[in-house]
C-alpha cells in the first residue's frame, strides 16, 4: 500500500506542476497588458476581504517574509491601489486598505483571469469542477497542517 501511495503522490506532484505551468503561461499572456501581476491580484483580493489586515497578517496569510510583502505593498501604494492607514485601536499598527482605484483595477483584472480560467475549463461540468475544488481544498488543508506541524517542530 505504501508504494501505491508514493506513486500516487508522485503523480499528484507532476500534475500540480503541469497545472501550475499552464496557469502561469496563460495568466502571463492574459495579464501582459494588465496593471497587476497574479501575485498582486492575490494580495489585493486578500486585502479587500480583510479590511483591517496589516503587514504581519498578510505575511502570515501568504507565508511570505515582511521584506517580500513590503516590496509588493510599496508598488501597490505607489500606484494608488492600496493605502497604509493608522489602526485606530492600536496607533503603532498600520492597516492596509484597498482604494477605489485599486478596487476598479482589481475587478477588471479578476474578470480577465476568470475568462481565461473559464476557457481552460470549458469542457468540465459544474459537478466535475465542484469535485476538483473539494479535492483541492482537502489537499490544501492537509498540506497546510503538515506545514504547521513542521513549523512547530522547528521552533
matplotlib code that plots the C-alpha trace (Angstrom):
import matplotlib.pyplot as plt

x = [0.0, 2.9, 4.3, 0.9, 0.5, 4.0, 3.3, 0.0, 1.7, 4.4, 1.7, 0.0, 3.2, 3.6, 0.0, 0.2, 3.4, 1.9, -1.2, 0.9, 2.9, -0.3, -1.8, 1.4, 1.7, -1.9, -2.1, 1.1, -0.4, -3.8, -2.2, 0.7, -1.2, -2.8, -1.9, -1.5, 0.5, -1.1, 0.7, -0.6, -4.1, -4.0, -2.6, -5.3, -8.1, -6.9, -6.8, -10.3, -11.7, -10.0, -10.2, -8.3, -5.4, -1.8, 1.6, 2.1, -1.3, -0.6, 2.7, 1.1, -1.8, 0.6, 3.6, 5.9, 8.6, 8.0, 10.6, 8.9, 5.5, 6.7, 8.1, 4.7, 2.8, 5.1, 4.4, 0.6, 0.8, 2.9, 0.2, -2.6, -4.2, -3.8, -3.2, -1.4, -3.7, -3.2, -5.2, -7.5, -7.3, -3.5, -1.7, 1.6, -0.2, -0.9, -3.7, -3.7, -6.8, -7.7, -8.6, -11.5, -8.9, -7.4, -10.9, -11.6, -8.3, -8.8, -12.3, -11.1, -8.1, -10.3, -12.6, -9.7, -8.4, -12.0, -12.4, -9.1, -9.8, -13.3, -11.7, -9.2, -12.0, -14.8, -15.2, -15.7, -19.2, -20.2, -20.2, -16.7, -15.5, -17.0, -15.3, -12.0, -12.4, -13.4, -10.4, -8.0, -9.5, -8.7, -5.2, -4.5, -5.7, -3.6, -0.5, -1.1, -1.5, 1.8, 3.5, 2.1, 3.5, 6.9, 6.9, 6.0, 8.8, 11.4, 10.6]
y = [0.0, 2.4, 2.0, 2.8, 5.9, 7.1, 6.5, 8.5, 11.4, 11.5, 11.7, 14.4, 16.4, 16.1, 17.1, 20.1, 21.2, 20.8, 22.7, 25.4, 25.8, 26.0, 28.6, 30.6, 30.7, 31.5, 34.2, 35.8, 36.2, 37.4, 39.9, 41.1, 44.4, 44.5, 46.8, 43.9, 40.7, 37.4, 37.8, 41.4, 40.3, 37.6, 40.1, 42.7, 40.1, 39.2, 42.9, 43.5, 40.5, 41.6, 45.3, 45.6, 43.5, 44.7, 43.7, 41.0, 39.5, 39.5, 37.8, 35.1, 34.5, 34.2, 32.6, 35.4, 37.4, 41.0, 42.1, 40.4, 41.6, 45.2, 45.3, 44.2, 46.7, 49.6, 49.0, 48.9, 52.1, 53.9, 53.1, 54.3, 50.8, 50.4, 52.7, 52.2, 53.6, 54.1, 51.5, 53.4, 50.6, 50.5, 53.5, 51.5, 49.3, 50.3, 48.6, 48.0, 49.1, 48.9, 52.2, 52.8, 52.9, 49.6, 48.0, 49.0, 47.7, 44.5, 43.9, 44.3, 42.0, 39.4, 39.4, 38.7, 35.9, 34.4, 34.5, 32.7, 30.1, 29.5, 28.9, 26.4, 24.5, 24.9, 21.1, 20.3, 20.1, 22.1, 18.8, 18.0, 21.5, 21.1, 17.7, 19.2, 22.1, 19.9, 17.7, 20.7, 22.1, 18.8, 18.7, 22.4, 21.7, 18.6, 20.4, 23.4, 21.1, 19.4, 22.7, 23.9, 20.7, 21.3, 24.9, 23.8, 21.1, 23.6, 26.2]
z = [0.0, 0.7, -2.7, -4.2, -2.1, -3.0, -6.7, -6.5, -4.6, -7.2, -9.9, -8.0, -7.8, -11.6, -12.2, -9.9, -11.7, -15.1, -14.0, -12.5, -15.7, -17.8, -15.5, -15.3, -19.1, -19.6, -17.0, -18.1, -21.6, -20.3, -17.9, -20.1, -20.7, -17.2, -14.4, -11.9, -11.7, -10.5, -7.1, -6.7, -7.6, -4.8, -2.3, -3.2, -3.0, 0.5, 1.5, 0.1, 2.1, 5.3, 5.6, 8.9, 7.8, 8.5, 7.1, 9.7, 8.9, 5.2, 5.7, 7.9, 5.4, 2.4, 4.1, 2.9, 4.6, 5.7, 3.2, 0.2, 1.2, 1.8, -1.8, -3.1, -0.9, -1.8, -5.5, -4.8, -2.7, -5.4, -8.0, -5.6, -5.3, -1.6, 1.4, 4.7, 7.4, 11.1, 13.1, 15.4, 18.0, 18.0, 16.7, 16.3, 13.7, 10.1, 8.4, 4.6, 2.8, -0.9, -2.6, -5.0, -7.9, -6.6, -6.4, -10.0, -11.3, -9.3, -10.6, -14.2, -13.7, -11.9, -14.9, -17.3, -15.1, -14.7, -18.5, -19.1, -16.5, -17.9, -21.3, -19.8, -18.0, -20.6, -21.1, -17.4, -15.9, -12.9, -10.9, -12.1, -11.1, -7.7, -7.2, -8.2, -5.9, -3.0, -3.5, -3.8, -0.6, 1.2, -0.3, 0.6, 4.2, 4.5, 3.2, 5.5, 8.5, 7.6, 7.2, 10.6, 12.3, 10.7, 11.9, 15.4, 15.4, 14.2, 16.9]

ax = plt.figure().add_subplot(projection="3d")
ax.plot(x, y, z, "-o")
ax.set_aspect("equal")
plt.show()
